Amino acid sequence: MDGGKPIRILIADDDADDRMLIGDALEEARLKNPVDFVEDGVELMEYLKHEGKYSHLTEEFLPGIILLDLNMPRKDGRTVLKEIRADENLRRIPIVVLTTSKSEEDILRTYNLGVNSFITKPVTFDGLVEVIQVLSKYWIEIVALPQEDFG
């Protein structure tokens, strides 16, 4: 919890089935945080910068954590990670890569770009629920995140 206010989770994944499974896993893990989904890197950056179809969003919609898939169309997760870390207003948002990749090159490259954690998507739903529970415990209950001052 962030000062009594639930941390918003933003999930960027282009695969509709994966988004559905992640949503189901969040529900199964009994996570009560607000969750938003975007389908690719372009949409993710529009969400974070409140542009395009997200121009109506206010600062309260900045996520407390981003779960990022690497292999997305239009703009992949590596490019987005680089853009977020270069942006003064966004760079403090924790980013956890949640991807099917097991590539050592992807692991090294994303850590070099500033990712906070790299997790390979489990192959079973129960495994995904377990990952979501651990992420929730660590990033939402244990870690102290910076308080954003928008006022």
PLY file of the C-alpha trace (Angstrom):
ply
format ascii 1.0
element vertex 151
property float x
property float y
property float z
element edge 150
property int vertex1
property int vertex2
end_header
0.00 0.00 0.00
1.24 3.46 -0.88
0.23 5.82 1.92
-3.08 3.98 2.28
-3.77 4.25 -1.45
-3.51 1.02 -3.48
-0.65 0.89 -5.94
-1.85 0.88 -9.55
-0.45 -1.95 -11.66
0.05 -1.43 -15.39
0.50 -4.52 -17.54
1.86 -4.23 -21.08
1.35 -7.41 -23.09
0.28 -7.82 -26.71
-1.12 -11.35 -26.30
-4.85 -11.30 -25.48
-4.69 -14.78 -23.93
-1.77 -13.76 -21.70
-3.62 -10.60 -20.61
-6.64 -12.72 -19.72
-4.50 -15.25 -17.82
-2.66 -12.51 -15.94
-6.01 -10.91 -15.05
-7.31 -14.27 -13.83
-4.10 -14.85 -11.86
-4.43 -11.42 -10.21
-7.98 -12.33 -9.23
-6.93 -15.79 -8.00
-4.16 -14.16 -5.95
-6.86 -11.92 -4.43
-5.02 -8.78 -5.44
-7.26 -5.77 -4.91
-5.06 -3.18 -6.59
-6.33 -1.27 -9.61
-4.96 -2.87 -12.78
-4.78 -1.47 -16.29
-3.71 -3.28 -19.45
-2.10 -1.92 -22.60
-1.39 -3.94 -25.74
1.95 -2.63 -26.99
4.77 -0.20 -26.35
3.15 2.70 -28.19
0.02 2.37 -26.09
2.12 2.04 -22.93
3.92 5.33 -23.58
0.64 7.07 -24.46
-0.80 5.82 -21.15
2.21 7.01 -19.14
2.28 10.43 -20.85
-1.53 10.79 -20.88
-1.64 11.17 -24.66
-4.01 9.93 -27.36
-6.88 7.88 -25.96
-5.34 8.34 -22.49
-5.34 12.16 -22.57
-8.18 12.19 -20.02
-6.03 10.50 -17.36
-4.58 12.46 -14.46
-1.41 11.87 -12.47
-3.26 9.46 -10.18
-3.18 7.02 -13.07
0.59 6.73 -13.06
1.30 3.15 -12.07
3.25 2.13 -8.99
4.66 -0.77 -10.99
4.74 -1.92 -14.63
4.74 -5.56 -15.75
6.33 -5.44 -19.18
6.40 -8.00 -21.98
9.48 -7.66 -24.20
8.18 -8.86 -27.55
5.35 -6.54 -28.57
4.43 -5.00 -31.94
4.89 -1.34 -32.92
7.34 -0.68 -30.06
8.91 -3.52 -28.10
9.57 -3.68 -24.38
13.30 -2.96 -24.72
12.63 0.32 -26.52
9.94 1.30 -24.02
12.22 0.47 -21.09
14.89 2.75 -22.53
12.36 5.59 -23.04
10.91 5.27 -19.53
14.35 5.29 -17.90
15.30 8.40 -19.92
12.16 10.29 -18.80
12.58 12.40 -15.65
8.89 11.95 -14.71
8.74 8.18 -15.26
12.16 6.75 -14.42
11.31 5.90 -10.79
8.46 3.55 -11.72
9.56 -0.03 -10.96
9.46 -2.24 -14.04
9.30 -6.01 -13.94
9.84 -7.79 -17.24
7.37 -10.68 -17.50
8.12 -12.44 -20.76
8.41 -15.78 -22.49
12.07 -15.06 -23.27
14.75 -17.02 -21.45
17.53 -15.45 -23.50
20.65 -14.50 -21.54
21.04 -11.60 -23.96
17.53 -10.29 -23.07
18.24 -10.67 -19.36
21.55 -8.80 -19.57
20.23 -6.12 -21.93
17.12 -5.34 -19.86
19.11 -5.08 -16.63
21.54 -2.77 -18.42
18.54 -0.66 -19.45
17.36 -0.40 -15.85
14.73 -3.10 -15.34
14.09 -3.94 -11.69
13.37 -7.65 -12.19
13.28 -10.17 -15.04
10.81 -13.05 -14.80
10.15 -15.71 -17.42
6.41 -16.37 -17.69
5.50 -19.68 -16.08
4.01 -22.29 -18.39
1.14 -23.19 -16.03
-1.66 -21.07 -14.60
-0.77 -22.17 -11.05
2.80 -21.04 -11.69
1.53 -17.67 -12.90
-0.62 -17.27 -9.79
2.42 -18.04 -7.65
4.52 -15.44 -9.51
1.75 -12.83 -9.08
1.53 -13.62 -5.35
5.29 -13.24 -4.91
5.33 -10.00 -6.95
2.45 -8.68 -4.87
4.11 -9.61 -1.59
7.41 -8.04 -2.57
6.46 -4.95 -4.62
3.23 -4.02 -2.86
3.67 -5.14 0.74
7.44 -5.08 1.41
9.20 -2.56 -0.83
9.12 1.14 0.05
8.32 3.06 -3.14
8.86 6.82 -3.52
5.86 8.99 -2.77
4.97 11.03 -5.84
4.31 14.70 -5.18
1.92 16.02 -7.79
0.64 18.99 -5.86
0 1
1 2
2 3
3 4
4 5
5 6
6 7
7 8
8 9
9 10
10 11
11 12
12 13
13 14
14 15
15 16
16 17
17 18
18 19
19 20
20 21
21 22
22 23
23 24
24 25
25 26
26 27
27 28
28 29
29 30
30 31
31 32
32 33
33 34
34 35
35 36
36 37
37 38
38 39
39 40
40 41
41 42
42 43
43 44
44 45
45 46
46 47
47 48
48 49
49 50
50 51
51 52
52 53
53 54
54 55
55 56
56 57
57 58
58 59
59 60
60 61
61 62
62 63
63 64
64 65
65 66
66 67
67 68
68 69
69 70
70 71
71 72
72 73
73 74
74 75
75 76
76 77
77 78
78 79
79 80
80 81
81 82
82 83
83 84
84 85
85 86
86 87
87 88
88 89
89 90
90 91
91 92
92 93
93 94
94 95
95 96
96 97
97 98
98 99
99 100
100 101
101 102
102 103
103 104
104 105
105 106
106 107
107 108
108 109
109 110
110 111
111 112
112 113
113 114
114 115
115 116
116 117
117 118
118 119
119 120
120 121
121 122
122 123
123 124
124 125
125 126
126 127
127 128
128 129
129 130
130 131
131 132
132 133
133 134
134 135
135 136
136 137
137 138
138 139
139 140
140 141
141 142
142 143
143 144
144 145
145 146
146 147
147 148
148 149
149 150
